Amino acid sequence: MVDLKAIADQYDIDLEQLQLEKGEVSLEVLQAYIVEHFYPRIQKEEKLLGFRKVIAERLSESYRNAVHVTINMDIDPTNLLVLKEKTQGNPSLTVIMLKLVAFALKDCPNLNATLEDNVIKVYDSVNICVAVDAPYGLVTPVIRDVDKKSVADLVTEYEDVVSRARAGQLKEKDFVGGTFTITNLGMLGVDSFTPVINPPQVAILGINRIKDVVVLENNEPRLAKSMTLSLSVDHRVVDWCQLSKVLLRV
């Protein structure tokens, strides 16, 4: 039998006073009183549906299955910025990184892989997913054969998937066949974060903001640029040596 007094005591509720207000006090009446007075009020309630449900399920799957390890490495982005400025059309930093990561993955193929049903598949194709903030949540459409395309082609394709993602016009083909993922939070002023692996992939690279720092050169301080790269991998597939190797390649 439920002890109403024991429950009421936990909330300092006077059962006699409650009975005067509500009449007969049952478990349901007591629970309703507790919810009304001690639980937060709900402004709105909605179920996860469509893309948001898929995103939530994939995030849960990622943390449930993958053994996440993240390494952060500070780099000098000076050459990266020079390359960006010298490239026709002055493409976004994400597009430049797409191309550089594609080269790095050719040297570190174990990161260009998936793990599913205890089978590791290392791919020759370099199909990189890019994280895009869409109205229905964060999505990761894929850009295929990044290693084989010119920067101009990548600019066109990247702008296309971002535009369609924000307009809610992505199709199933945009989400299949990815072998690696890039996510850029630099434009939000983020210095460092832990990217979540996009299953069944085994690695994801997080790009952070470029910031001014003071460094010592010949014992003299000078102003320089710095950027942190955050690489998360599935430790079941990738070891520490490979982690450092791929960041140095980029």
N, C-alpha and C positions, 0 to 999 in steps of 0.2 A: 504494500500500500504506500502511495506517495505521501511523504511528510510535508504538507504545505507550509507548516511553521518553520521547518528547517530551511526550506527554499526562501521563504519571506525574510528570515533572519539574515541571510546572505546579502540582502538588498535593503536591510533596515526598514522593511515594510510592516506597518501596523495592520495586522489582519482584521482586527475589530473595526478600525477606521475604514479599511477597504470594503468590509461587509456593509457598513453604513452607506457607502457610496454606490456599491455595485449590487447589493443584495447577496444572495448565496455566492460564496467564493469557491470556485472549482479550480482545478489545475489550469484549465484553458483561460479562465478569467485572470488568474495570477500571472500566467505567461504573457497574456496580452498587455497587462499593466506594466510588466517588466520591459517588454519591447517598446511600449509607448514612452516610458520615462527614462530608460537607461541605454537604449540603442540609438545610433545615429539615424536621423531622418533621411529618407531616400528622396532625392530630387527627381531622378528618373531611373528607369530600369529597362535595359535592352539586352536581348540575347546576342551572342556572337553568331553572326551568320555570314555566308558567302566568303569573300576574301579574308575578312577579319577572323573568321573561324579557322580557315586554312592556315593563316599566319600564326594564330595561337597554338594550333596543333603542332605545327612544325617547330616552333620555339620550344614547346614542351618535349617534343621528340629529341631535339638537339641536346637539351640538358639531361634528359633521361638516358640517352644512349652514348653520346660522345664523351670522351675523357678530355675535357677542355684544359689546355695549357696556353697561357698568353705570355708573349715576350714583348717588351717595349724597347725600342732602340732610337736614340736621338741621332738625327742626321743633319748635315749641312745642306740645305736645299738650294744653295746658290746656283749650281750647275743646272738643277731642275728648272729654276726660274728663267735662266738664260735660254735653255732649250725651249721653254714655253714661249718666250718672247720672240725667238728666232723662227718659230714654226709659223707657217702661213696661217693667217686667221686668228692667231693668238688663242689657241684652244684652251678649254678649261683644264685645271690641274688634274681632274679625274681622268680626262681623256689621255693626257700625257702619261699618267700612272698606268692606265690600261696597257699601253704599249710597252712600257718598261717592265711591268709585271709579266707580260706575255714572254718577253725575253728571259726573265728570271726563271719562269716555270719550265722553260726548255732546258735550263741548266739544273733545275731541281724538280724533276718530273714526279717525285713521290708526293708533292703537294698538289699536283694537278691530277687529283684522283678522287675516287669515292670508295666508301666502305659500306657494304650492304650484305646482310646474311652471311657475315664472316668472310666475305670475298672482297679483296682489295682490287680495284680496277684502276690502272694507271693509263691515262689517255694521251694519245698523240695530238688530238684536237685541243686547242686552247679556247674554251668557251667560257668567258668571264661574265658572271652576274654582277650587276651594279645595283646597290641599294638606293631606292627612290622613295621619298616620302609622298605617298598618294593620299587622296581624301579618305580612303578606306583603310589606311594603315601603311606600314612599311612593306614594300614589295621589292623583289629582286629579279627583274627581267634579265634575259641573257643576251650578250653580244657574241656571236659565233666567230671562230677562226680569227681571233684578234691578232695573232702573230703574223697572219698573212695579209692583213689589210693596212692600207696607208692611214696616216693620221687624219687626213681629210675625210676618208671614208668612215673612220671611227667617229669623227665629229658629227657627221650626218646621221649615222646610226644611233649614236648616243642621244642626240637631241630628239630624234624620232621616238625612242622608247620612253624618254622622260616626258615628252609631250603627251604621248598616248597614256602613260601611267597616270598623269595628273588629270587627264580627261576621262579616266575610267574606261579606256578603250583597248586595254591589253587583251590578248587572246591566249589560249592554252599553249600555243607554240612558243610564246614568249617566256615560258617558265620551265621548259624541258631542255635537257642536254647540257646544263651548266656543269663546269668542272672546277671552278674556283669563284670566290666572291670578293668584291671590293666594296667597302662602305666608307664614305667621306663625311666626317663631322666637323671638318676644319672651318667650314663657313658658319658654323654655330659657335665658334670660339672655344671648342673643346681641345684641351691639351693632351688628354690620354683617356682611353676607355678600353673595355673588354668586349671585342666583337664576338657575337654568337655565331657559331658555325652553322652553315646552311646545309642540313642533311639532304642526301647522303655524302656531300662533299666532306673533305677532311681538313680544310683550311680556309681562313678568311683574313683579309688584310684591312685594318682600320687606318685611315689617313686623318691626321689631326692638323690643327692650325699651324701656320708659320708665324713664329714670334721672334721678337728681338731679344738677344741675349748678349751679355758681356763675356768675352773670352780673353785669355791671356795669350799673347803672341810675342815671343822674344821678351818675356817678362813685362810686357806692356799691355794694358787693357785696351780692347777695341770692341766696337759694336759689330755684331754678326747676326745671322739668321739661323734659326733652329726649327726643326720639325720632328715630332715623334711618330714613328710607325708602330702600330700595334698589331702583331700577328698572333691569331689564335689558331691552334691546330688540335687535331685529335691525336693524343699521345699514343694511342694504340698503333698508329701508322707512322707518325713522324717523331724523330728523336731530337735531342737538344742540338746536336751538330747541324742537322738540317735546318733548324730554326734560324740560327745565326747566319747560315750560308745564304738563305734566300733573301734576308734583309740586306746583307752586304751586296748581293747581286743587284737589288733594286737601286 
